[in-house]
Amino acid sequence: MKGWLRADGRKGIRNTVVVAYLVECAHFVASEIVAGFRDQDVQLIGFPGCFPNEYAARMMERLCTHPNVGAVLFVSLGCESFDKVRAANAVDASGRPVKTLVIQKSGGTRATVQAGRDWVAGALTQIAGVPRVVMGVHELIVGTVCGGSDGTSGISGNPAAGRAFDLLVAEGAACIFEETGELIGCEEIMAARAITPELGQALRDSVQKAERYYATLGYGSFAAGNAAGGLSTIEEKSLGAYVKSGDSPISGLIKPGDVPPQGGLYLMDVVPDGEVRFGFPNISDNAEIVEMIASGAHLTLFVTGRGSVVGSAISPVIKICANPDTYRALADDMDVNAGDIIEGTRSIAEVGREIRDLVVAVAGGAKTKSEDLGHREFILTYKSFEPIGPACLPGAA
Amino acid sequence: MTGPFLLLHDADNVLVARANAPEGLEVGLESGPVRLTRPIPMAHKIARHAIAAGEAILKYGMPIGIATQDIAPGAHVHIHNIRSAYTATHALQDADGISAGVSR
């Protein structure tokens, strides 16, 4: 497979122009710019808030300098608090074409949409010249998430995703699993897999933080549909979700935006630090996907039982359906039928191998179902994090 | 086990439906055959044997909750008779896995 070579040496599996609104007030104008490029790789992302937030600023910089991104257009209303100069400087320093349009200074909606489309058209031509070079599996970063889980997720889809992770880690890839709020009850067995005792304690602490956080909010990371699908408690959901991580040793604990320093398996701590502010940690599945992309994920494995249809901006989503009935109902949206495991027609190892092979095919340019359908979901909200502690990346050079 | 139920771990006191199981279906448990008193949707659980109130529910060999009442062999094990040891479960009208969860 080949990747687009970026100035920092990282390689992308896509070459996308990102149009990013910097406050909800600029959302429509940004989406109108993107609407002019329906069949080209131009994607909308953005941050809705008008208050400043270091997490959002850092996430936006990481996303806009992701290896799958070739060029960036920022769309500002003009009076919002987002530091658009800092963001544009970060993209510029990464060697990518970047432009900022301020609606209040560009003549309003119509003129800004036209200026934006003109710039994007030029950027597409410019980034078509970015060199494609040989890329190995060891250069991939792969995330995993489960959403719309049911009682099949932990028996078929998640174990198969875990098997794929084991294969990818053995080939040198960096794999990220996450949602510490859905690891409640698994902290001890997980800590035992850490490559150092200190990292093990950090993993345990991250889950305990999640437990406190959700207790304050009054709801676990558990949707009503999980119960309809046969899951009775958060710890039952957690045990099913945990097996997505496979059997590899855990090499590190990262937070959103931290890029894994080398291959291996990493837990992403997605629950904010400090007292409870800004509400629920991840208000929907795409918030988790976006955070893994900010940590460099080239693509994401999404395991669903009830049946999610989402994709993502920037990095493709491979959807693995755990439930055979859901697969039959939503086959157009699903890349992998792990329901075969429930029905006994294929083994976990066989489906795990299919997922690993599909990761390589998608990295090589094959489109996922959600990409082909045009799904480009994106969500970024307020959070607050402290940097990771010294025990979190023991293997880093 | 007979029929569409899976035992995921030897220590478990629940079995998981690998397909929708109709009401009245005879299921061979270690204590003898029982008939399902309600349909059990795919991926829902039944009791492998009698479970006393206060006992831990084991699935994958791990605790997934606590029985809030005595549960008979073959009975549906779900939010009406078990609770989380951590956070209360949020559910809507469709939690039985059968109701549509939408108004007509």
Interface residues (C-beta under 8 A of the other chain):
Chain A: D150 G151 T152 G154 I155 I184 G185 E211 Y214 A215 Y219 G220 F222 A223 A224 G225 A227 A228 G229 G230 S232 T233 I234 E235 E236 L239 G240 G305 N323 D325 I342 E343 G344
Chain B: L6 L8 V16 A17 R18 A19 P41 M42 A43 H44 K45 I57 K59 Y60 M62 P63 I64 G65 V77 H78 I79 I82 R83 S84 A85 Y86 T87 A88 T89 H90 A91 L92 D94 A95 D96 G97 G101
